[in-house]
Amino acid sequence: MTYNNDMTYDITSLQNERVKYVVKLREDKRQRQREGLMLVEGWDELSLALASSGLQPRTIFTAPELVSRQMDIASAETVTVSRAVFEKMSHREGPDGWLGIFPIPQRTLDDLKLGASPLVIVAESVEKPGNLGAILRTADAAGVDALLVCDPRVDLWNPNVIRASRGAVFAVPTAEADNASALAWLKSRGMQVLAATPSAQTSYTAVDLARPTAIAVGTEDAGLSDFWLSNADVRVLIPMLGKVNSLNVSVSTALIVYEAVRQRNNG
């Protein structure tokens, strides 16, 4: 797909109904849930969605004035828009001119496939898109088998989660579930449940993480609920040497996940 400066655009009006629809889809969680559609913006994110998820876009919007890298998506309707139109539809500063409408994957716990000694992250009630996105990036980088998003406060398919994950949401097997269903699923697969909490007495480095393990993390303000604390096989803490008693949830998750990776590699 190549462009020249003399081309005409399919949409140039900021008041176009399709432009308003994209903005609505971006801002309204209920609209996304009702229609089963989401926005994926950015060349990197679109590429991962296409390569890793098996999803096919409904429509691709592109702004030739902003595009620096080309993409061949022959299977989707492609709509060219002016720079001003794209910037209205975009949810980020410095957009790169690529945005797609995709169907939301319908994944359940039973759709998740685990390895011989699985490593799973359970993220309970994480409320900030940036934190959930960062957890997804860690999960992808560390080769985590699955991420369970329990009792979510943020929409997994929020454009800001997709952006913060850099598209890792399409590469990491992920499912949303209530706490009870997630715990039953983990236990039926013989996994130890590890709860991260500052109130624990055991350091996360002192636990055997080479065995099948689910790492449960909660919000920064309240931490994990009593459900996970009471049902966990072991509670662990990350030693804190300063005056602040907690770390960002995505940082805490990364530390424990990479301790598991270290133990497994050493084994």
N, C-alpha and C positions, 0 to 999 in steps of 0.2 A: 504494500500500500504506500504510494508516494504522492506527494502534493506539490503544487506550484503556487506561486503568489497570486495568480490570476483566477484561481478556482472560485466557484460560487459555493456558498454554504447552504446546507439544508435548513438550518435554523439560525437566525440572527436576532430575533426579537426576545427580549427578556420576559415578555408577557406571554410567550408561547405556552400552550397548555402542557406540552410534554416537559418543558422546563419546570413548570410549577409542580408537575407530578414527581419529578426527580427530587426536588427540594422537599416535598412532602414525605417521600420515601426515606430520605436522609434523616429527617427530624422526628418522625413519628413512629415509635416502636409498634404501636397498635396497627398502623398501616402495613408495616412489614409483616407482622404476624398474620394479619387478615388475608393478605395476598400471597404470603409465602415467598416474598421476594426481598432481595437485599441489594445494596450498592457495593461495588468493589472498585475502588479508585487507585490508580497508579500502575505503571508498567510492571513493576516487580510483583505487586499483589495480583494483578490480572494473570501474569504468567504462571504464578504458583497455583492459582485457582484452576487454570486450564490444565496444567501439567499433573497436579496432585489429587484433585478432587473428583475428576470425571464429570464435573458440571459443565453444562453448555449455556453460554450467555443468551439471554433473550435479545438484548440490544447493547451495542457498543456506541458510546458517544466519544467523539474525538475532536480536538481543536488543533488543526494543522499549525496554527501560529505558535503553539506551545510544545508540539511534539519534537523530541530529539531522537527518539528510538522508534523504529517501525515495528508493527506487529501484524501478523497475518491471521485473521479470524474470519475465514470464509463462511463459516456456518451460521454467523449471526448477522442480524440487521445492523448496518453501520450508518450512523448519523453524524455528519460533520456539522460543527457549530462554531460560531465566532468565539474569540477569546473572552469577550465580555459575558457571553452566555455560559461558557464553561466555568468561568470564575464564580458565577452565581450558583451553579449546580455543585461546585466543589465544596468540600468541607475542610480543605487544608490551604495553608499558605504556599505559594510557589507550586501550583499544580503542574503536572507534566503532560496534561492533555489527553489522558486516557481514563475512561470511566465506563463501567458495565453494570447492567441489571442482570442479576443471576437468581435462579431459584435457591431458596434456603434448603440445605440438606436436611433430610428427615432421618436423623440417626437415633437409635435407642441403645441401651446398654447391651442388648443381645447382638447388636451389629458390630461390637468391638471385638477384635481378635487379639489375643495375648500370646506372648512368647513363652518359652519354657520357664523362665524365672522373671516374671513381669515386674516392671516398675511403673506405678500409676500415681498420678497427682490427683488429689481431691481438693478442689478450691470451693470453700463454703462461703456463700454470701459476699464474695468480692464485689465491691461497689464501684471501683474506678476503672474505666476502660483501659487506661494506661497500665495498671497493675495486671489486669487479666491478659492484656496483650504481651506484656513482658514475661509472664509465666508461660504463655504459649511459645515464645521464642526460646526460653530455656528448655521446655519440653522437646522442642524440635532439635535443638542443638545437642541435647544429651541422649537422644534416642529413646525417650520415654514412650512406653507402650500406649498409654491413653491418658486423657485428662477428663475427669468427671467434674462438671460444674453443678454444684448442689445448691438448691434454694437461691438461685441467682438474684442479685439486685441490679445487675447490668445485663443488657441483652448481648448474648454471645455474638450476634450478627450486627451489632452496632458498628457503623462505619469507623468509629474511633478505635474499637477493639481490633478490627481488621487492619487498620493502619498501624496501631501500636505493635501488633504481632508481625508486621511486615509480611503478611500473608501466611504466617505459620499456622493460622487457624485452619487452613486448607490442607496442611501437611500432617498435622497431629490428629490422630483419631480422638474425637471429642464427642461427648454426649452430656445432655442436661438431665438431671434426675433429682428427686427428693432424697433427703438424707437416708431414710429407712430403706428405700430401694437400692441406693448405692451401697450401703453397708451389706445388705443381703447378697448383692451381686459379688462383692469382694470376698465375703466369707465363703460363698459357694465355690470360689476358686482358690481357696486355701491361702489367702494372702494375709500377712500380718498388717495391722493398721497402726500406723505411727502418727501420733498427734503432736504437733509442734505448739508448745506453749511456754511462756516465761515462768510459769509456776512449777514446771517439772524439776526433778532432781538429777536427771540423767542427761549427759551431753549427747548430742546427736552423733558424735564420732564414736561413742561407746556401744552402739547398737549394731547388730548384724544386719546390714542392709543388702547383703548379697542374696538373701532369700527373697521370695516373692513378697513385695512390699507396696503398700499404698501410703503415701505421705499426705496427711490432711493438714491444710492450712486455712486460717480464717482471716477475718478483717483485722486491720491494724488497731482500730479502736477497741473492739470487743474481743478479738481473738476467736477461737473456735467455740461453738456452742457446747452446752453440757452434753448434748447427744454424742458428739464425737469424742469428747474428753472421757465420758463414762464408758464408751464402747471400744475405745482404743486398746490395743494389746500393750502398747508402751507409749509413755509420754516423754518427749525430749525437749531440751532447750538448747538454744545457741548462746554460749557464754557471752555476757555483756560486761565489758570492763569500764565503760563510761557511766555517765549519769542518766542517759536515756535508757529506758527499759524495753524498747522494742525496735525492731528493724522493719523497713518496708517489706510488705508481704512477698513481693516478687524477689527481693534479695534473699530473704529467709528461705524461700522455696529453692532458689538456685544453689545456695550453700548445701542444703540437705541432699538435693538431687545429685550434685556433683560429688558429695561424699559417697553416695551409693555407687556412682560410676567408678570412683577411685577404688572402692572395695572390690567391685566386680572385676575390674581390670587387674588388680593385684592377685585376685584369686585365680 
